[in-house]
Amino acid sequence: MSGQVLPFRLTVAASFLDGKSRNASETRSLLLPLYPDEQKLCSLASVDMNLQALKAVGILRVAEDGEDPRYGLTPHGYEKVKKNM
């Protein structure tokens, strides 16, 4: 990411461009430094909701299911995120 603050949901999706799978807590840890004045936006509940929304539209997939699911980018998601960066 190029130093500019992107829309939150795009930033959530872009955090997976490195190919790693993450749960909501790990994703939140990456987002907090980018949005230091947005504690409510970066709450665990908000991050989880955004991850689920991105999954619902095919940008993310569940890489590991369970009580604390881990998400990863789909090939479609990778292309969409790269296009919008």
Backbone bond lengths (Angstrom), bond angles and torsions (degrees), N, CA, C in turn:
res aa  C-N    CA-C-N  psi(-1)  N-CA   C-N-CA  omega(-1)  CA-C   N-CA-C  phi
1 M - - - 1.445 - - 1.522 108.34 -
2 S 1.287 116.09 143.62 1.456 121.22 -164.74 1.522 115.98 -95.19
3 G 1.314 120.10 26.50 1.444 121.22 177.38 1.518 113.99 91.65
4 Q 1.330 117.35 -22.56 1.461 119.33 176.03 1.524 109.17 -83.12
5 V 1.317 115.84 151.68 1.450 119.85 178.62 1.525 107.97 -86.82
6 L 1.296 115.72 117.70 1.463 122.71 -179.82 1.525 109.86 -88.49
7 P 1.336 117.29 164.06 1.461 118.92 172.71 1.526 110.21 -53.33
8 F 1.314 115.90 142.61 1.456 121.10 -171.79 1.526 112.98 -55.45
9 R 1.316 117.98 -49.09 1.472 119.59 -176.25 1.529 110.87 -64.61
10 L 1.319 118.24 -36.17 1.462 120.58 175.73 1.523 110.03 -65.09
11 T 1.308 117.50 -39.28 1.461 121.13 177.92 1.526 110.72 -65.26
12 V 1.323 116.88 -39.88 1.469 120.28 176.02 1.524 109.04 -57.57
13 A 1.327 116.86 -50.71 1.464 120.69 -179.59 1.526 111.35 -63.15
14 A 1.328 116.75 -41.82 1.473 121.14 -178.40 1.523 112.26 -65.06
15 S 1.314 117.42 -23.66 1.472 119.57 179.39 1.525 111.63 -65.67
16 F 1.325 117.23 -12.51 1.466 121.35 179.14 1.525 112.78 -98.83
17 L 1.321 118.12 2.98 1.465 120.48 -179.60 1.525 113.22 -62.65
18 D 1.314 117.16 -18.49 1.467 119.93 179.24 1.528 112.17 -77.23
19 G 1.322 116.79 -2.74 1.461 120.49 176.87 1.516 115.24 85.05
20 K 1.319 118.00 -1.49 1.467 121.09 -179.61 1.520 110.12 -85.91
21 S 1.319 116.00 150.86 1.456 120.08 173.10 1.528 107.81 -95.67
22 R 1.337 114.71 145.77 1.462 120.36 -177.11 1.515 110.26 -143.29
23 N 1.320 114.96 154.46 1.463 120.04 171.31 1.531 108.13 -92.74
24 A 1.318 116.37 179.52 1.465 120.54 -176.84 1.530 112.02 -62.50
25 S 1.318 117.34 -40.18 1.467 120.92 -178.78 1.525 111.72 -64.72
26 E 1.316 116.82 -43.96 1.468 120.63 178.69 1.531 110.67 -65.61
27 T 1.310 116.57 -39.64 1.463 120.92 178.13 1.526 110.20 -64.15
28 R 1.311 116.58 -43.51 1.468 121.62 178.43 1.533 110.69 -57.94
29 S 1.324 116.92 -41.84 1.473 120.88 179.76 1.522 111.96 -60.27
30 L 1.326 117.05 -33.57 1.466 120.34 177.69 1.530 111.93 -74.67
31 L 1.329 116.57 -29.66 1.464 120.69 -175.28 1.525 113.78 -83.92
32 L 1.317 117.29 -31.64 1.469 120.70 -176.25 1.528 113.97 -52.54
33 P 1.346 119.82 -45.21 1.468 118.57 179.50 1.534 113.50 -66.35
34 L 1.339 117.15 -24.19 1.459 120.83 -179.25 1.523 112.82 -81.20
35 Y 1.326 116.18 -23.67 1.467 122.49 -178.74 1.529 108.94 -131.06
36 P 1.335 118.12 62.56 1.470 120.51 -172.86 1.526 114.85 -63.42
37 D 1.308 117.77 -25.26 1.467 120.68 -178.36 1.528 112.64 -99.13
38 E 1.305 116.57 12.56 1.466 121.47 -175.13 1.528 110.78 -120.84
39 Q 1.315 116.94 60.98 1.466 120.56 -177.66 1.527 112.54 -61.10
40 K 1.332 117.30 -39.22 1.465 119.89 180.00 1.528 110.45 -68.19
41 L 1.321 116.54 -43.06 1.457 121.66 178.45 1.526 110.81 -61.72
42 C 1.329 116.54 -36.71 1.463 122.03 -178.38 1.524 113.33 -94.06
43 S 1.319 117.17 15.83 1.472 118.30 177.91 1.523 109.37 -66.37
44 L 1.296 116.16 156.95 1.460 120.77 179.84 1.526 110.56 -59.19
45 A 1.333 117.29 -40.11 1.468 120.95 179.29 1.528 111.12 -63.34
46 S 1.328 116.98 -41.27 1.459 121.04 179.77 1.525 111.10 -66.55
47 V 1.315 116.62 -44.62 1.474 120.33 179.13 1.524 109.53 -62.71
48 D 1.320 117.50 -44.48 1.456 120.89 178.85 1.528 111.33 -60.64
49 M 1.323 117.14 -42.68 1.461 121.20 178.39 1.534 110.85 -61.77
50 N 1.335 116.69 -41.76 1.462 120.23 178.84 1.515 111.81 -67.48
51 L 1.316 118.15 -38.02 1.467 120.96 176.35 1.525 110.26 -62.25
52 Q 1.321 116.94 -44.38 1.463 120.49 179.19 1.533 111.46 -64.82
53 A 1.337 116.99 -38.80 1.465 120.82 178.09 1.531 110.90 -64.84
54 L 1.316 116.67 -41.49 1.470 120.34 178.43 1.531 111.09 -67.38
55 K 1.307 116.97 -33.32 1.466 120.62 174.86 1.527 110.22 -67.19
56 A 1.313 117.12 -41.63 1.469 121.50 -177.39 1.527 112.49 -61.71
57 V 1.330 117.53 -29.07 1.469 120.11 -179.99 1.524 112.76 -100.49
58 G 1.328 117.31 9.06 1.455 120.90 173.44 1.515 116.08 85.08
59 I 1.326 118.45 10.10 1.468 120.80 177.76 1.527 109.84 -79.32
60 L 1.327 115.96 -42.37 1.459 121.55 177.73 1.520 110.10 -111.95
61 R 1.306 115.26 160.55 1.466 123.10 172.86 1.516 107.05 -129.30
62 V 1.298 116.32 160.35 1.457 119.74 173.78 1.521 106.73 -84.75
63 A 1.327 115.93 116.11 1.461 121.56 -179.57 1.524 110.78 -82.03
64 E 1.316 116.52 -36.08 1.468 122.58 177.76 1.519 106.87 -140.91
65 D 1.322 115.75 117.05 1.460 120.52 -178.84 1.519 109.87 -85.61
66 G 1.299 116.14 163.79 1.457 121.04 178.11 1.510 110.56 144.40
67 E 1.312 114.76 -161.25 1.462 120.54 -178.46 1.525 111.85 -64.99
68 D 1.319 117.37 -33.21 1.463 123.36 -179.82 1.529 107.93 -126.63
69 P 1.350 116.98 78.42 1.473 118.70 -173.24 1.521 112.97 -62.55
70 R 1.321 114.00 148.57 1.456 122.08 175.75 1.523 107.14 -108.43
71 Y 1.310 115.69 137.66 1.455 121.65 -176.31 1.517 110.51 -111.62
72 G 1.317 115.55 156.37 1.455 122.66 174.27 1.516 108.78 -147.93
73 L 1.315 117.05 161.49 1.461 121.52 179.08 1.516 110.85 -72.96
74 T 1.318 115.87 142.98 1.459 121.20 169.37 1.531 107.03 -83.95
75 P 1.333 118.70 163.43 1.471 119.09 174.30 1.533 111.63 -57.52
76 H 1.326 117.04 -41.24 1.465 121.70 176.24 1.534 110.19 -60.68
77 G 1.313 116.12 -43.98 1.461 121.14 179.37 1.514 112.20 -62.22
78 Y 1.312 116.27 -41.49 1.466 120.79 178.71 1.534 110.10 -58.12
79 E 1.321 115.79 -47.81 1.463 120.14 -179.58 1.527 111.76 -63.51
80 K 1.328 117.20 -43.77 1.469 121.30 -179.73 1.527 111.36 -63.70
81 V 1.332 116.76 -43.52 1.469 119.89 -178.96 1.519 110.19 -65.87
82 K 1.322 117.17 -47.61 1.471 120.40 -179.66 1.529 110.78 -58.89
83 K 1.327 116.76 -40.02 1.454 121.65 179.74 1.534 112.43 -63.38
84 N 1.308 116.50 -33.01 1.471 121.12 -175.03 1.525 114.24 -97.86
85 M 1.293 117.96 5.13 1.471 120.98 179.91 1.518 110.31 -82.08
